[in-house]
Amino acid sequence: MCSLAKVQGYAGGFANGKTSALCIKAIRVGMLYPGANIMLGRATFPKLNSSLRPEFFKWFPPAMKSSFDKKENILVWKNGTTVNFRYVAQQGKQEEQTSSNLLSASYDFIGLDQAEDPEISYKDFLDLMGRLRGSAPLHLEAAHALYEQDGIWDPRLLPNTGPRQFVITANPSRNWIYREIVRPVQMYKSLGVKADNLMVDKEGNPVVELFEGSTYENKDNLPADYIEGLENTYKGQMRQRYLMGEWGAFEGLVYPQFDLTQHVIPHDWVLRHLRNEINSNRRLRFLEGYDHGLVSPSCYLLGFVDGNGRTFIIDGYYAKESTIEQTAQAIRGLRNLYSSFGIPFQDMMYADPAVFRRSSGNSKTVGVTVADLFMNDYGIMMQRGNNDIVNGIAKIQVYLSPSQYITHPVSGNLDAPYLYMSEKCDFAINEMSDYYWKRNPKGEYEDEPQDSNNHAMDTLRYMLTDRPTPAPLIMSDIEDALAQYTKWREIAPAQRGYIPRAVRR
């Protein structure tokens, strides 16, 4: 509520007060900046009118209203402030519902409720940020009065105009909100790393502030049986996501261990680490994997294993309807780029076994294999990768899991995983974040992943074909060994009259 950050995120569990906080914040802005133009939005017209707008009027003092045009969804205050209730998605064919009209004005304050709704995209967020250029003047008397009343927002810190703030509310999701807003902030807080998509000001300081809370933090304002009903309904990861508000809790994920703040690191850091490993003459192993596609994407991944046994995916190629020539040129381009680091590309890459078939499906046509075309025309050698899906997934899960004896390459903390991805490999990161198990007709999960948007996941499985599954380090019980050792003592010669020997007490 008291944040002055340019972008503010209110997130967490169901009914934790996100929408209420957004509405109260908007009302305060309208009081502090008379004549402000405020936009409050939701994904669709029905959601806007059935949730956000009623919630706003629960908190809005009626005495401040000058007029409300229900058809246009515009509220005018007596001090000249205007609140525009808008929706993002196009709804229906009626003239008044064919466009959300989000970009028809400049705004002093924007609030986007439940931004994880599928109708809202990252482009919508960027478009709206471009309209956040209002210049309503600060009313100093109102600012001092509110500050004396509740101590929130010291007038000396408030912008003279605007305030040009963007507030979004959301339940945890794996969509653009997490990738573009939440995850960069979490990386900065946990690792001190500034990802390329971290929003910063001209001094390099983050302009995003996150506020998160579980459903339980608002329990005093909820019906007595509401939380009990959620607890009875949601179990496991669903409870962690919708009650506790955890961003990583998603039921049915093939790789629930995958954490963008731990497994994804800045590309510049990966390159520095690679140079240091090579300059230190550390023993490195370089990895390549390939999954072929015609209409579906072709995928190539390049990585290395450092001297500590940690695997890094550093770059790749991912494109739909890519010809063999286009793919081969992309692979050769990446090889040339990383050859400058001293990487020797001599081994054959592991690829989808299907590229070695001489016929396809029920076709009786027999010809040159895809692998032959890569080899004969472009000198790119391939070998069969691991096509055992469940076995390959099990191995990757171990690579993603923390080990108490592995240090994180950036933070240096123990309990780190064996596998890391450069943020440049966004296609692989997105697939891993949205890779789910299949459900049977009963709604139960099966030991088979969904066969869609999985090309980078298949490629990763191929490239780790001959890599060992990390084994846990078993430490001997040193304390017990020392305890046994202390039970021995040396007998003095004078006591026994012969050469000292060790005896038990």
Order of alpha helices (4+ residues) and beta strands (2+ residues): beta-alpha-beta-alpha-beta-beta-beta-beta-alpha-alpha-beta-alpha-beta-alpha-alpha-alpha-beta-alpha-beta-beta-beta-alpha-beta-alpha-beta-alpha-beta-alpha-beta-beta-alpha-alpha-beta-alpha-beta
